[in-house]
Amino acid sequence: MAQHITTGIKDLLADAKAEITEIDVAAARQLIDNEYALLVDIRDVRELWRDGKVPDSRHVPRGMVELWIAPDSPYHKDIFTEDRPFIFMCAGGLRSALATQIAQRMGLKPVYNLIGGFGAWRDADAPVIPHEKK
């Protein structure tokens, strides 16, 4: 029997965007400079190798976001206990909108989604550096 998907990506994104706060590149840079915000890059590592990364950003693969945030997870990362703003970013802002929503629901705060993602960052001539393969 064929699957009958009842909720599409447009609905998921609309729900997420109704719950989260989104900011543009200028506001993100200001938060990073003035409030020690952490830019959380959830793109796949192959995207980082190909396109580069934002200096001082933290790479968190999308599949690990919940596991790295949750203090009771064996994969928890202490960086998510710090008292600072977190800005989630993917390539274009869609995956990061969903990640921002789940991070906020988990209790991380304040959290923001970068409108337009890495593409908007790069197009604004904001700093980008190569990401080396390890």
VOROVO-522585 format. One record per residue (C-alpha): residue number from 1; residue in one letter; x, y, z negated. Coordinates in steps of 0.02 Angstrom, whole numbers, always signed. Layout:
N
{voro->NUM kepa->A u->X v->Y w->Z}
...
***
This chain:
134
{voro->1 kepa->M u->+0 v->+0 w->+0}
{voro->2 kepa->A u->+64 v->+173 w->+45}
{voro->3 kepa->Q u->+104 v->+299 w->-90}
{voro->4 kepa->H u->-12 v->+446 w->-115}
{voro->5 kepa->I u->+91 v->+592 w->-179}
{voro->6 kepa->T u->-25 v->+714 w->-265}
{voro->7 kepa->T u->+96 v->+853 w->-311}
{voro->8 kepa->G u->+214 v->+928 w->-183}
{voro->9 kepa->I u->+369 v->+1034 w->-201}
{voro->10 kepa->K u->+272 v->+1195 w->-171}
{voro->11 kepa->D u->+163 v->+1157 w->-322}
{voro->12 kepa->L u->+312 v->+1108 w->-430}
{voro->13 kepa->L u->+403 v->+1268 w->-383}
{voro->14 kepa->A u->+250 v->+1377 w->-412}
{voro->15 kepa->D u->+229 v->+1301 w->-585}
{voro->16 kepa->A u->+413 v->+1327 w->-625}
{voro->17 kepa->K u->+417 v->+1506 w->-563}
{voro->18 kepa->A u->+263 v->+1547 w->-667}
{voro->19 kepa->E u->+359 v->+1495 w->-824}
{voro->20 kepa->I u->+536 v->+1557 w->-793}
{voro->21 kepa->T u->+627 v->+1721 w->-772}
{voro->22 kepa->E u->+721 v->+1749 w->-610}
{voro->23 kepa->I u->+859 v->+1875 w->-584}
{voro->24 kepa->D u->+954 v->+1939 w->-434}
{voro->25 kepa->V u->+1143 v->+1937 w->-410}
{voro->26 kepa->A u->+1167 v->+2114 w->-479}
{voro->27 kepa->A u->+1074 v->+2072 w->-639}
{voro->28 kepa->A u->+1167 v->+1906 w->-654}
{voro->29 kepa->R u->+1336 v->+1991 w->-638}
{voro->30 kepa->Q u->+1286 v->+2118 w->-769}
{voro->31 kepa->L u->+1233 v->+1979 w->-890}
{voro->32 kepa->I u->+1397 v->+1888 w->-858}
{voro->33 kepa->D u->+1500 v->+2045 w->-887}
{voro->34 kepa->N u->+1404 v->+2119 w->-1034}
{voro->35 kepa->E u->+1326 v->+1972 w->-1126}
{voro->36 kepa->Y u->+1447 v->+1830 w->-1091}
{voro->37 kepa->A u->+1314 v->+1737 w->-992}
{voro->38 kepa->L u->+1364 v->+1569 w->-919}
{voro->39 kepa->L u->+1326 v->+1534 w->-737}
{voro->40 kepa->V u->+1276 v->+1350 w->-727}
{voro->41 kepa->D u->+1305 v->+1284 w->-551}
{voro->42 kepa->I u->+1198 v->+1130 w->-521}
{voro->43 kepa->R u->+1248 v->+1100 w->-341}
{voro->44 kepa->D u->+1319 v->+933 w->-288}
{voro->45 kepa->V u->+1509 v->+927 w->-300}
{voro->46 kepa->R u->+1519 v->+908 w->-110}
{voro->47 kepa->E u->+1435 v->+1079 w->-95}
{voro->48 kepa->L u->+1568 v->+1153 w->-208}
{voro->49 kepa->W u->+1708 v->+1072 w->-106}
{voro->50 kepa->R u->+1632 v->+1139 w->+55}
{voro->51 kepa->D u->+1576 v->+1314 w->+1}
{voro->52 kepa->G u->+1677 v->+1357 w->-152}
{voro->53 kepa->K u->+1618 v->+1409 w->-324}
{voro->54 kepa->V u->+1593 v->+1561 w->-432}
{voro->55 kepa->P u->+1742 v->+1596 w->-546}
{voro->56 kepa->D u->+1710 v->+1547 w->-728}
{voro->57 kepa->S u->+1549 v->+1457 w->-683}
{voro->58 kepa->R u->+1514 v->+1286 w->-758}
{voro->59 kepa->H u->+1474 v->+1142 w->-641}
{voro->60 kepa->V u->+1333 v->+1034 w->-708}
{voro->61 kepa->P u->+1268 v->+908 w->-581}
{voro->62 kepa->R u->+1078 v->+923 w->-568}
{voro->63 kepa->G u->+1057 v->+743 w->-624}
{voro->64 kepa->M u->+1147 v->+780 w->-788}
{voro->65 kepa->V u->+1063 v->+944 w->-840}
{voro->66 kepa->E u->+943 v->+868 w->-967}
{voro->67 kepa->L u->+1073 v->+745 w->-1032}
{voro->68 kepa->W u->+1205 v->+880 w->-1059}
{voro->69 kepa->I u->+1083 v->+999 w->-1146}
{voro->70 kepa->A u->+1000 v->+875 w->-1265}
{voro->71 kepa->P u->+1095 v->+865 w->-1430}
{voro->72 kepa->D u->+1038 v->+685 w->-1457}
{voro->73 kepa->S u->+1106 v->+628 w->-1289}
{voro->74 kepa->P u->+1268 v->+529 w->-1280}
{voro->75 kepa->Y u->+1316 v->+648 w->-1137}
{voro->76 kepa->H u->+1283 v->+811 w->-1233}
{voro->77 kepa->K u->+1403 v->+954 w->-1200}
{voro->78 kepa->D u->+1436 v->+1078 w->-1341}
{voro->79 kepa->I u->+1434 v->+1225 w->-1220}
{voro->80 kepa->F u->+1244 v->+1213 w->-1225}
{voro->81 kepa->T u->+1243 v->+1251 w->-1412}
{voro->82 kepa->E u->+1326 v->+1421 w->-1387}
{voro->83 kepa->D u->+1224 v->+1578 w->-1421}
{voro->84 kepa->R u->+1230 v->+1655 w->-1249}
{voro->85 kepa->P u->+1120 v->+1675 w->-1094}
{voro->86 kepa->F u->+1123 v->+1537 w->-963}
{voro->87 kepa->I u->+1095 v->+1572 w->-778}
{voro->88 kepa->F u->+1056 v->+1421 w->-670}
{voro->89 kepa->M u->+1110 v->+1421 w->-487}
{voro->90 kepa->C u->+1098 v->+1300 w->-341}
{voro->91 kepa->A u->+1124 v->+1333 w->-156}
{voro->92 kepa->G u->+962 v->+1429 w->-125}
{voro->93 kepa->G u->+869 v->+1441 w->-290}
{voro->94 kepa->L u->+747 v->+1296 w->-277}
{voro->95 kepa->R u->+834 v->+1158 w->-375}
{voro->96 kepa->S u->+891 v->+1285 w->-503}
{voro->97 kepa->A u->+713 v->+1348 w->-528}
{voro->98 kepa->L u->+664 v->+1172 w->-581}
{voro->99 kepa->A u->+820 v->+1154 w->-688}
{voro->100 kepa->T u->+786 v->+1322 w->-771}
{voro->101 kepa->Q u->+609 v->+1267 w->-811}
{voro->102 kepa->I u->+664 v->+1105 w->-893}
{voro->103 kepa->A u->+806 v->+1191 w->-989}
{voro->104 kepa->Q u->+682 v->+1318 w->-1055}
{voro->105 kepa->R u->+558 v->+1182 w->-1102}
{voro->106 kepa->M u->+699 v->+1093 w->-1196}
{voro->107 kepa->G u->+726 v->+1250 w->-1300}
{voro->108 kepa->L u->+880 v->+1327 w->-1218}
{voro->109 kepa->K u->+864 v->+1516 w->-1219}
{voro->110 kepa->P u->+879 v->+1636 w->-1141}
{voro->111 kepa->V u->+883 v->+1553 w->-970}
{voro->112 kepa->Y u->+869 v->+1627 w->-797}
{voro->113 kepa->N u->+862 v->+1567 w->-618}
{voro->114 kepa->L u->+973 v->+1655 w->-491}
{voro->115 kepa->I u->+862 v->+1711 w->-347}
{voro->116 kepa->G u->+933 v->+1647 w->-184}
{voro->117 kepa->G u->+1066 v->+1543 w->-273}
{voro->118 kepa->F u->+1244 v->+1529 w->-212}
{voro->119 kepa->G u->+1194 v->+1593 w->-40}
{voro->120 kepa->A u->+1135 v->+1757 w->-115}
{voro->121 kepa->W u->+1291 v->+1768 w->-223}
{voro->122 kepa->R u->+1405 v->+1743 w->-72}
{voro->123 kepa->D u->+1302 v->+1862 w->+37}
{voro->124 kepa->A u->+1321 v->+1997 w->-97}
{voro->125 kepa->D u->+1510 v->+1983 w->-78}
{voro->126 kepa->A u->+1522 v->+1925 w->-259}
{voro->127 kepa->P u->+1681 v->+1827 w->-301}
{voro->128 kepa->V u->+1697 v->+1649 w->-237}
{voro->129 kepa->I u->+1848 v->+1535 w->-257}
{voro->130 kepa->P u->+1890 v->+1364 w->-183}
{voro->131 kepa->H u->+1842 v->+1209 w->-281}
{voro->132 kepa->E u->+1979 v->+1080 w->-271}
{voro->133 kepa->K u->+1946 v->+895 w->-256}
{voro->134 kepa->K u->+2009 v->+800 w->-409}
***
